[in-house]
């Protein structure tokens, strides 16, 4: 029986994957003994897959899941979690910005017996004053417009029970922010503070963060729709009041409504507002279309797993999580 499954993803990870494997397996072996490592190649354009396959040939505990193309970090992580067979699952990035040896800290906190998930947070995010201000503004808007507040300063590293992971991968969302799914799944979750190193610049650009924010709001939030409704209701009531005011003024004093400027401002304001509302509704409908297609959100080209290790098939509702083009035991 596998005591713990280490799940990680690859994307331009060639410089770090070997060192990550050595440090991670050494730390996990010292605590658990029975360990497997699930490595998901998310269409990495470098030779990360070749290095991972060599590790698989040298160590049968290494399972390599090769995706058909790049599907994105979140979906690659969820695909790897669906393949994990351990009683506990430790999710961590392979770029060594999170210390593999921290698994001991996570397990120490887990042993208190009051957690199904122990997740890591960093004290403060790295970056300059402008970057920190941008992140604060991002979270403020997400909290104001979203149905649930997003947790702050999360890192990928987290130790989870198999029951929690099974519940997590049952989510069928095609567009999602994984921190929201972690939170939505529930169970008993507790945090510990860890150190995250900044070895490389973030791959999440400003525009990518904006795209994530839009997708999060339009796939998980209903508050934005209610705000649009109340805004439209306010403008409607205000316009009725303004019409009544001008009619009363015309009836009592004979002063008509004049002014080209006021008409142009009204047309531009209402036209822009209508365009904005239609745009928001269009994004919601586009996401509904994507969800109703029920396409797998990742496609596995091949699974490289030792013949001595039985393959765990996804069960129940989790089966549409991905489509597998080929699965092989080496």
C-alpha positions as CSV (number, residue, x, y, z in Angstrom):
1,X,0.0,0.0,0.0
2,X,1.4,3.4,-1.0
3,X,1.5,5.7,2.0
4,X,2.0,8.9,0.1
5,X,1.8,10.0,-3.5
6,X,3.9,13.0,-4.5
7,X,2.2,14.8,-7.4
8,X,4.0,17.4,-9.5
9,X,3.9,18.9,-13.0
10,X,6.4,19.7,-15.7
11,X,6.7,22.7,-17.9
12,X,10.1,23.9,-18.8
13,X,11.3,22.0,-15.8
14,X,14.5,20.4,-17.2
15,X,16.9,22.4,-15.0
16,X,15.2,21.3,-11.7
17,X,13.5,18.0,-12.1
18,X,16.4,15.7,-11.2
19,X,17.3,17.7,-8.1
20,X,13.6,17.9,-7.2
21,X,13.2,14.1,-7.5
22,X,16.3,13.4,-5.3
23,X,15.3,15.8,-2.6
24,X,11.6,15.0,-2.6
25,X,12.0,11.2,-2.5
26,X,14.7,11.4,0.2
27,X,12.5,13.5,2.4
28,X,9.4,11.4,1.8
29,X,11.2,8.0,2.3
30,X,12.4,9.2,5.7
31,X,8.8,9.7,6.8
32,X,6.6,7.3,5.0
33,X,8.7,4.5,3.4
34,X,6.1,3.5,0.8
35,X,6.1,6.3,-1.7
36,X,5.2,7.0,-5.3
37,X,5.8,10.1,-7.4
38,X,3.3,11.1,-10.1
39,X,4.9,13.4,-12.7
40,X,2.6,15.1,-15.2
41,X,4.2,16.4,-18.4
42,X,2.0,19.4,-19.4
43,X,3.3,19.5,-23.0
44,X,6.7,20.9,-21.9
45,X,8.7,22.1,-25.0
46,X,12.1,21.2,-23.5
47,X,13.4,17.8,-22.6
48,X,11.6,17.5,-19.3
49,X,9.7,14.5,-20.4
50,X,13.0,12.6,-21.4
51,X,14.4,13.3,-18.0
52,X,11.3,12.1,-16.3
53,X,11.2,8.9,-18.3
54,X,14.8,8.2,-17.4
55,X,13.8,8.6,-13.7
56,X,10.9,6.2,-14.3
57,X,13.3,3.6,-15.8
58,X,15.6,4.0,-12.8
59,X,12.9,4.0,-10.1
60,X,9.7,2.1,-10.7
61,X,8.0,4.3,-8.0
62,X,8.0,7.1,-10.5
63,X,4.8,7.4,-12.7
64,X,5.0,9.7,-15.7
65,X,1.7,11.0,-17.1
66,X,2.3,12.5,-20.6
67,X,-0.4,14.9,-21.7
68,X,-1.2,15.2,-25.4
69,X,-0.5,19.0,-25.3
70,X,-0.2,21.9,-22.9
71,X,-3.5,22.2,-21.0
72,X,-2.4,24.5,-18.3
73,X,-1.0,24.2,-14.8
74,X,-4.3,23.8,-13.0
75,X,-5.6,21.0,-15.2
76,X,-2.3,19.2,-15.2
77,X,-2.3,19.2,-11.4
78,X,-5.9,17.9,-11.3
79,X,-5.0,15.1,-13.8
80,X,-2.0,14.1,-11.6
81,X,-4.2,14.0,-8.5
82,X,-6.6,11.7,-10.3
83,X,-3.8,9.2,-10.8
84,X,-2.5,9.3,-7.2
85,X,-3.0,6.1,-5.2
86,X,-1.5,7.0,-1.9
87,X,-3.4,7.2,1.5
88,X,-2.0,10.7,1.5
89,X,-1.2,13.0,-1.4
90,X,1.4,15.7,-1.4
91,X,1.0,18.3,-4.2
92,X,4.0,20.5,-4.9
93,X,5.6,22.3,-7.9
94,X,8.9,20.9,-9.3
95,X,10.7,24.2,-9.8
96,X,12.2,24.1,-6.3
97,X,10.7,27.4,-5.3
98,X,9.0,25.4,-2.5
99,X,11.3,23.2,-0.4
100,X,10.6,19.5,-0.8
101,X,11.9,18.9,2.7
102,X,8.9,20.9,4.0
103,X,6.8,17.7,3.7
104,X,8.0,17.0,7.2
105,X,6.4,20.2,8.4
106,X,3.1,19.4,6.7
107,X,3.0,15.9,8.1
108,X,3.9,17.1,11.6
109,X,0.8,19.4,11.4
110,X,-1.3,16.7,9.9
111,X,-0.5,14.3,12.8
112,X,-2.5,16.5,15.2
113,X,-5.6,14.7,13.8
114,X,-7.7,17.7,13.1
115,X,-7.0,18.1,9.3
116,X,-7.9,16.5,6.0
117,X,-5.8,19.1,4.3
118,X,-2.7,21.0,5.4
119,X,-1.8,23.7,3.0
120,X,1.1,26.2,2.8
121,X,1.0,30.0,2.8
122,X,3.8,32.4,2.5
123,X,4.0,35.4,4.8
124,X,4.3,37.9,2.1
125,X,4.4,37.8,-1.7
126,X,7.6,38.8,-3.4
127,X,7.8,41.8,-5.8
128,X,8.0,45.5,-5.7
129,X,5.5,48.0,-4.3
130,X,3.6,48.3,-7.5
131,X,3.3,44.5,-7.9
132,X,2.0,44.2,-4.3
133,X,-0.5,47.0,-4.8
134,X,-1.7,45.3,-8.0
135,X,-2.2,42.0,-6.1
136,X,-4.1,43.8,-3.3
137,X,-6.4,45.5,-5.8
138,X,-6.9,42.1,-7.6
139,X,-8.0,40.4,-4.4
140,X,-10.2,43.4,-3.3
141,X,-12.1,43.2,-6.6
142,X,-12.4,39.4,-6.4
143,X,-13.8,39.6,-2.9
144,X,-16.2,42.4,-3.9
145,X,-17.5,40.7,-7.1
146,X,-17.2,37.0,-6.2
147,X,-19.4,34.8,-4.2
148,X,-16.5,33.7,-1.9
149,X,-13.3,35.4,-0.9
150,X,-10.2,34.0,-2.4
151,X,-7.5,32.9,0.1
152,X,-4.3,35.0,0.2
153,X,-0.6,34.0,-0.3
154,X,-1.3,30.4,-1.1
155,X,1.5,28.2,-2.4
156,X,1.0,25.0,-4.3
157,X,2.4,22.7,-1.6
158,X,-0.3,20.9,0.4
159,X,-0.8,17.5,2.1
160,X,-4.2,15.9,1.5
161,X,-6.0,12.8,2.4
162,X,-7.2,10.4,-0.3
163,X,-10.8,11.1,0.5
164,X,-10.3,14.8,0.0
165,X,-8.5,14.3,-3.3
166,X,-11.3,12.0,-4.5
167,X,-13.8,14.7,-3.7
168,X,-11.7,17.3,-5.3
169,X,-11.3,15.6,-8.7
170,X,-15.0,15.0,-8.9
171,X,-15.5,18.6,-9.9
172,X,-16.4,18.8,-13.6
173,X,-15.6,22.4,-14.1
174,X,-13.8,23.1,-17.4
175,X,-12.8,26.6,-16.5
176,X,-11.7,27.2,-12.9
177,X,-9.3,28.8,-10.5
178,X,-7.9,25.9,-8.5
179,X,-7.6,27.8,-5.2
180,X,-11.4,28.2,-5.4
181,X,-11.9,24.5,-6.0
182,X,-9.6,23.7,-3.0
183,X,-11.7,25.9,-0.9
184,X,-15.1,24.8,-2.3
185,X,-14.4,21.1,-1.7
186,X,-14.5,21.7,2.0
187,X,-13.3,19.2,4.6
188,X,-11.1,20.2,7.5
189,X,-8.4,22.5,6.2
190,X,-5.5,24.1,8.2
191,X,-2.6,26.2,7.1
192,X,1.1,26.4,7.9
193,X,3.5,29.1,7.0
194,X,6.3,28.1,4.6
195,X,9.1,29.9,2.7
196,X,8.8,30.2,-1.0
197,X,12.0,31.0,-2.9
198,X,11.9,33.3,-6.0
199,X,14.2,31.4,-8.4
200,X,12.5,32.5,-11.6
201,X,10.1,35.2,-12.8
202,X,6.4,34.3,-12.6
203,X,4.8,33.0,-15.8
204,X,1.6,34.7,-14.9
205,X,1.7,38.0,-16.7
206,X,-0.7,40.9,-15.9
207,X,-3.0,39.9,-18.8
208,X,-3.0,36.3,-17.8
209,X,-4.0,37.3,-14.3
210,X,-6.8,39.4,-15.7
211,X,-7.9,36.5,-17.8
212,X,-7.9,34.3,-14.7
213,X,-9.9,36.9,-12.8
214,X,-12.5,37.1,-15.6
215,X,-12.8,33.3,-15.8
216,X,-13.1,33.0,-12.1
217,X,-15.9,35.6,-11.8
218,X,-17.9,34.3,-14.8
219,X,-17.7,30.7,-13.8
220,X,-18.1,30.8,-10.0
221,X,-19.8,34.1,-9.2
222,X,-23.5,35.1,-9.4
223,X,-22.9,38.3,-7.5
224,X,-21.7,40.1,-10.6
225,X,-25.0,39.3,-12.4
226,X,-27.0,40.6,-9.4
227,X,-24.9,43.8,-9.4
228,X,-25.7,44.3,-13.1
229,X,-29.4,43.8,-12.4
230,X,-29.4,46.3,-9.6
231,X,-27.4,48.8,-11.7
232,X,-30.0,48.5,-14.5
233,X,-32.8,48.9,-12.0
234,X,-31.2,52.0,-10.5
235,X,-30.8,53.6,-13.9
236,X,-34.4,52.7,-14.8
237,X,-35.8,54.2,-11.6
238,X,-33.5,57.3,-12.0
239,X,-34.6,57.8,-15.6
240,X,-38.3,57.6,-14.6
241,X,-37.7,60.2,-11.8
242,X,-35.9,62.5,-14.3
243,X,-38.7,62.2,-16.9
244,X,-41.2,63.0,-14.2
245,X,-39.2,66.0,-13.1
246,X,-39.0,67.5,-16.6
247,X,-42.7,66.9,-17.2
248,X,-43.6,68.6,-14.0
249,X,-41.3,71.5,-14.7
250,X,-42.7,71.9,-18.2
251,X,-46.3,71.8,-17.0
252,X,-45.7,74.4,-14.2
253,X,-43.2,76.8,-15.8
254,X,-43.2,76.0,-19.5
255,X,-39.4,75.2,-19.6
256,X,-38.7,72.5,-22.1
257,X,-35.8,70.1,-22.2
258,X,-32.9,71.5,-24.2
259,X,-29.3,70.9,-24.8
260,X,-27.4,68.9,-27.3
261,X,-24.7,68.0,-24.9
262,X,-27.0,66.3,-22.3
263,X,-28.5,64.1,-25.0
264,X,-25.1,63.0,-26.3
265,X,-23.8,62.3,-22.8
266,X,-26.9,60.2,-22.1
267,X,-26.6,58.3,-25.3
268,X,-22.9,57.5,-24.8
269,X,-23.5,56.6,-21.2
270,X,-26.4,54.3,-21.8
271,X,-24.8,52.8,-25.0
272,X,-21.6,52.0,-23.1
273,X,-23.5,50.5,-20.2
274,X,-25.6,48.3,-22.5
275,X,-22.5,47.2,-24.3
276,X,-20.8,46.3,-21.0
277,X,-23.8,44.4,-19.8
278,X,-24.1,42.4,-23.0
279,X,-20.3,41.7,-22.9
280,X,-20.6,40.3,-19.4
281,X,-23.6,38.2,-20.3
282,X,-21.8,37.0,-23.4
283,X,-18.8,35.8,-21.4
284,X,-21.2,33.9,-19.1
285,X,-22.9,32.3,-22.1
286,X,-19.5,31.4,-23.6
287,X,-18.5,29.6,-20.3
288,X,-21.9,27.9,-20.2
289,X,-21.3,26.7,-23.8
290,X,-17.8,25.4,-22.8
291,X,-19.2,23.5,-19.8
292,X,-22.1,21.9,-21.7
293,X,-19.8,20.5,-24.4
294,X,-18.5,18.1,-21.7
295,X,-15.1,17.8,-23.3
296,X,-12.3,16.3,-21.2
297,X,-10.2,19.1,-19.9
298,X,-7.0,17.2,-20.4
299,X,-6.0,14.3,-22.7
300,X,-3.5,11.8,-21.6
301,X,-1.3,10.6,-24.4
302,X,0.4,7.9,-22.4
303,X,0.9,6.8,-18.8
304,X,4.3,5.3,-17.9
305,X,3.9,3.1,-14.9
306,X,5.8,0.1,-13.5
307,X,4.3,-3.3,-14.3
308,X,4.7,-4.1,-10.6
309,X,2.4,-1.3,-9.7
310,X,-1.3,-1.7,-10.4
311,X,-3.1,1.0,-12.3
312,X,-5.8,2.8,-10.5
313,X,-8.7,3.6,-12.6
314,X,-10.8,6.7,-12.0
315,X,-14.1,5.9,-10.3
316,X,-17.6,7.3,-10.4
317,X,-18.1,10.9,-11.5
318,X,-14.4,11.5,-11.8
319,X,-14.1,9.5,-15.0
320,X,-14.7,12.4,-17.4
321,X,-11.8,14.3,-15.9
322,X,-9.6,13.3,-18.8
323,X,-9.5,11.2,-21.8
324,X,-6.6,8.7,-22.2
325,X,-5.3,8.1,-25.7
326,X,-2.9,5.4,-24.5
327,X,-1.9,3.8,-21.3
328,X,1.2,1.6,-20.9
329,X,2.9,-0.3,-18.2
330,X,6.7,-0.4,-18.7
